[in-house]
Amino acid sequence: MPLEVTPVSQLNSDLSTCKVKVRIARVWAYHKKDRPKDITGIDLLLVDDKGDRIQASIRSQLLTKFQGKLEEGIAT
């Protein structure tokens, strides 16, 4: 049975599995000061259809999995 979409306002640490539908409102890439070309992570501001927001982070270990798949303004 497919998961129902959980609104951002109902997300909490008790949920072990959930499905969200959000738009990427903003993306920030960050790096070490001495290595400006090496991205060490990405932060995202995500917004659902009700306007509720949440921040998410993708650390360096998972960057290759998501690189090229995330774009500002696109619903995921």
Backbone hydrogen bonds, N-H to C=O, Kabsch-Sander energy under -0.5 kcal/mol:
donor,donor_aa,acceptor,acceptor_aa,energy
6,T,19,K,-3.9
10,Q,7,P,-1.8
11,L,8,V,-1.6
15,L,12,N,-1.4
19,K,4,E,-0.7
22,V,20,V,-0.5
23,R,47,V,-3.2
24,I,74,I,-1.9
25,A,23,R,-1.0
25,A,45,L,-2.6
26,R,45,L,-1.2
28,W,43,D,-2.8
30,Y,41,G,-2.4
32,K,38,D,-0.6
35,R,32,K,-1.5
38,D,35,R,-1.3
39,I,37,K,-0.9
40,T,30,Y,-3.0
41,G,30,Y,-1.1
42,I,58,I,-2.4
43,D,28,W,-3.0
44,L,56,A,-3.1
45,L,26,R,-2.4
46,L,44,L,-0.6
46,L,54,I,-3.2
47,V,23,R,-2.4
48,D,52,D,-2.4
51,G,48,D,-1.8
54,I,46,L,-2.1
56,A,44,L,-2.5
58,I,42,I,-3.1
59,R,57,S,-0.5
60,S,40,T,-1.1
62,L,59,R,-1.8
63,L,59,R,-0.6
63,L,60,S,-0.9
65,K,62,L,-0.6
66,F,62,L,-1.2
66,F,63,L,-0.6
67,Q,63,L,-2.4
69,K,66,F,-2.3
70,L,66,F,-0.6
73,G,24,I,-4.2
74,I,71,E,-1.7
76,T,22,V,-3.7
